[in-house]
Amino acid sequence: EPWISYVQSAYELNQELWDLGSDGSHLEGVSYSSYDATFLFQGYRMLERRGEWNYSSESWLEDFGLWWVYSVMPGFEHTVGYADTVPRFFWGPQHALAFLSSRNEDPLLVWLSERLSEQTGGMADSRPRALHLEFLWTDPELSGSSPGEAGISTLRTWENLGLTSWRSGWEAGDSFLSFKCGPPLGHTWRDMVLAGDPDVQEMGYAHQHPNAGSFIYYPEG
């Protein structure tokens, strides 16, 4: 069917570009990354059910969940505000974390989902938009593990965006510091645009901000 072929070709290009240009980080910021994941992951599942897609080899999905782990500030009430974003998710993100934790068998993402689900303020407003997907994608056999149990560092650098995040710990009263010094599109896609790569010339870049030199300091929660 023509429309299925069109969707499949679009997803193949999407996979190629994300695998080339992402280390898990998202050039449009945290809020839009939850928007993107919501509809992208639905397409993955629908194509998979038709036997026409296998997303298990997509390397950027390995670290995309970590992008959110490091982007949520201590206390789980706000997210990092780089690019076109507000200090929270637009969609979920519990449904997308369920998709990723199931795919990656990653208990750290289950932990993040559980912590976000405890929130009652503005961070909780986006969850109802995708409860149906959370129900469909959650694996009840997976249990969560904290960053301490998972043994991950409190410091992480996303080379493509030139973005570094550090925190003193993973509790609500800990301090957080983040600094961005990369190009709006990330190094890989910026280089592709400048080289005249036809796959990226007509893409929209309205949600990326020229914010090199920006920093966020969130002391003691």
C-alpha positions in Angstrom: 0.0 0.0 0.0 1.5 3.4 -1.0 0.9 5.2 2.3 2.6 2.4 4.3 5.6 2.5 1.9 5.7 6.3 2.4 5.7 5.9 6.2 8.3 3.2 6.2 10.6 5.3 4.0 10.1 8.3 6.3 11.0 6.1 9.3 14.1 4.7 7.6 15.3 8.3 7.0 14.5 9.2 10.6 16.5 6.2 11.8 19.5 7.1 9.7 19.5 10.7 10.8 19.1 10.0 14.5 21.7 7.3 14.5 24.1 9.7 12.8 23.3 12.8 14.7 22.3 11.8 18.3 24.0 10.4 21.3 20.6 10.2 23.0 20.3 13.9 23.4 17.5 15.9 21.6 18.3 19.1 19.8 14.7 20.5 20.4 15.0 20.2 24.2 13.2 18.0 26.8 9.6 19.2 26.2 9.6 18.6 22.5 11.6 15.4 22.9 8.6 13.9 24.8 6.3 15.1 22.0 8.6 13.5 19.4 8.9 10.2 21.3 5.1 9.9 21.7 4.3 9.8 18.0 7.6 8.2 16.8 7.2 5.2 19.2 3.6 4.7 18.1 4.7 4.4 14.5 7.5 2.0 15.5 5.0 -0.3 17.2 2.5 -0.2 14.3 5.1 -1.0 11.7 6.5 -3.7 13.9 3.1 -5.3 14.3 2.8 -5.4 10.5 6.2 -7.1 10.3 7.7 -4.2 8.4 10.0 -2.6 11.0 12.7 -3.7 13.5 13.8 -0.8 15.7 16.1 -3.0 17.9 19.2 -1.8 16.0 18.6 1.9 16.5 21.6 3.0 18.5 20.2 6.4 19.6 17.4 4.7 21.6 20.1 3.1 23.8 20.8 6.5 25.4 17.6 8.5 24.8 16.2 7.4 28.2 19.4 8.5 29.9 18.9 12.0 28.3 15.8 12.3 30.4 17.4 10.9 33.5 20.1 13.6 33.4 17.6 16.3 32.3 15.3 16.0 35.3 16.5 18.3 38.1 16.6 17.3 41.8 13.2 16.9 43.3 11.6 15.8 40.0 9.6 19.0 39.7 11.5 20.6 36.7 13.5 19.6 33.7 16.4 21.4 32.0 15.3 24.3 29.9 17.5 24.4 26.9 16.2 24.9 23.3 12.4 25.4 22.8 11.2 24.0 26.0 9.4 24.6 29.3 10.6 23.1 32.5 8.6 19.9 32.2 7.5 17.3 29.6 4.7 18.0 27.1 3.6 14.3 27.0 4.0 11.7 29.7 6.8 10.8 29.8 5.8 7.6 31.6 4.5 5.9 28.5 7.8 6.6 26.6 9.8 5.5 29.5 7.8 2.2 29.5 8.6 1.8 25.8 12.3 2.4 26.3 12.6 0.4 29.5 11.0 -2.6 27.8 13.2 -2.3 24.7 16.4 -1.7 26.6 15.5 -3.8 29.7 16.6 -0.8 31.7 15.5 -0.7 35.4 16.8 2.9 35.7 14.1 4.2 33.4 11.5 2.3 35.5 12.9 4.2 38.5 12.6 7.5 36.8 9.0 6.8 35.8 8.1 5.9 39.3 9.6 9.1 40.7 7.8 11.3 38.1 4.6 9.5 38.9 4.8 10.6 42.5 4.6 14.3 41.5 1.4 16.2 41.9 2.3 19.6 40.6 3.0 20.8 37.0 5.1 17.8 36.2 2.0 15.6 36.6 -0.1 17.5 34.1 1.3 15.8 31.0 0.9 12.2 32.1 -2.9 11.8 31.4 -2.4 12.6 27.7 -0.7 9.3 27.1 -2.1 7.0 29.8 -3.4 4.6 27.1 0.1 4.2 25.7 1.5 3.7 29.2 -1.0 0.9 29.8 -0.1 -0.7 26.5 3.6 -0.5 26.8 4.3 -1.1 30.5 6.1 -4.4 31.3 4.9 -5.3 34.8 7.8 -7.7 35.1 10.3 -4.9 35.2 11.2 -3.3 38.5 13.2 -0.1 39.1 16.7 0.5 40.2 18.0 3.9 41.4 21.0 5.6 39.9 23.1 4.5 42.9 22.0 0.9 42.3 22.7 1.3 38.6 26.1 2.7 39.3 25.8 5.7 36.9 27.8 8.9 37.3 26.5 12.2 38.5 28.3 13.8 35.6 27.4 13.4 31.9 28.4 15.1 28.7 26.4 15.0 25.5 29.1 15.6 23.0 26.9 16.3 20.0 25.1 19.2 21.7 28.1 20.3 23.7 26.0 19.9 26.9 27.3 18.8 30.3 25.2 18.1 33.4 26.4 17.6 36.9 24.7 17.0 40.2 25.9 16.4 43.7 23.5 13.4 44.0 20.1 12.1 43.1 18.1 13.2 46.1 15.6 16.1 46.2 18.0 18.4 48.1 21.0 18.0 45.9 22.5 20.7 43.7 22.5 20.7 39.9 24.7 22.5 37.3 24.4 22.3 33.5 26.3 24.2 30.8 25.8 24.2 27.0 28.4 25.3 24.5 27.5 23.5 21.2 25.7 24.6 18.0 21.9 24.6 18.0 21.6 21.6 15.6 24.3 19.6 17.3 27.7 19.1 15.7 26.7 16.3 13.4 23.6 17.8 11.8 25.3 21.3 11.6 28.1 19.8 9.6 25.6 18.0 7.4 23.7 21.2 6.7 26.9 23.1 5.9 28.1 20.3 3.6 24.8 20.6 1.6 23.5 17.1 2.5 20.1 16.9 0.8 18.5 14.9 3.6 18.7 17.8 6.0 18.4 20.9 3.8 14.6 21.1 4.0 14.1 20.0 7.6 12.5 22.5 10.0 14.9 23.9 12.7 12.4 26.3 14.4 12.8 24.7 17.9 16.6 24.9 18.2 18.0 27.9 20.0 21.5 29.5 19.5 22.1 29.3 23.2 25.8 28.4 23.5 27.1 29.7 26.7 23.9 29.1 28.6 24.0 27.5 32.0 21.5 26.4 34.7 22.4 26.3 38.4 19.9 24.7 40.8 21.5 24.8 44.3 20.4 22.5 47.1 17.2 21.5 45.4 
